[in-house]
């Protein structure tokens, strides 16, 4: 009797094991490591070319190009720090003072909630203001995998510089996250914003107020 029962149960056990194996085989493959995936961000090759020249393909323009839209220097305006940062996509390091303005430079990290909230607005600004200004990210205190995942998940495509040593914030004597610099065509910081996550309307207002440029919100 026991032998007959075993013969009846054995096929059922084999069938269940086969279904379990098939289900496991249907699971999606694990996501490749960040180092194995292509970077979602643009390279930094155009950062030293003025936005107008980059849009027209005419090459690098000198600082103070007419039509920058900036007003007379205001009290407290300062130049970008003397600092060289690596590019997320590799290639030659970029001297921050060589970044051609007008520019909006956003300091962020993937673990920073307000940073994640505002990054899509900066991506939209980079698209709407193409030819007028450039948007640059500075990723700091972060892992490469964390930064890359944010770029992939949030559709961030503008160039990203890497500052793991907090050098930029230390030179600016600011420790806030996120931190956004509004830089005119002469490489001068016209405004530093540390009020929290910025949206499309706030970015458009700050660009108009500090860089003299009108960008659709």
FENNOR-V249951 format. One record per helix or strand of 3 or more residues. SS is the DSSP state (2 for helix, 1 for strand). FROM is the first residue (numbers start at 1). LEN is the number of residues. If there is no record, write none. Layout:
ss->(SS,SS)
from->(FROM,FROM)
len->(LEN,LEN)
//
This chain:
ss->(2,2,2,1,2,1,2,1,2,1,2,1,1,2)
from->(2,34,51,84,96,103,113,134,144,160,167,179,188,200)
len->(24,3,6,4,3,6,16,6,11,3,6,5,6,12)
//
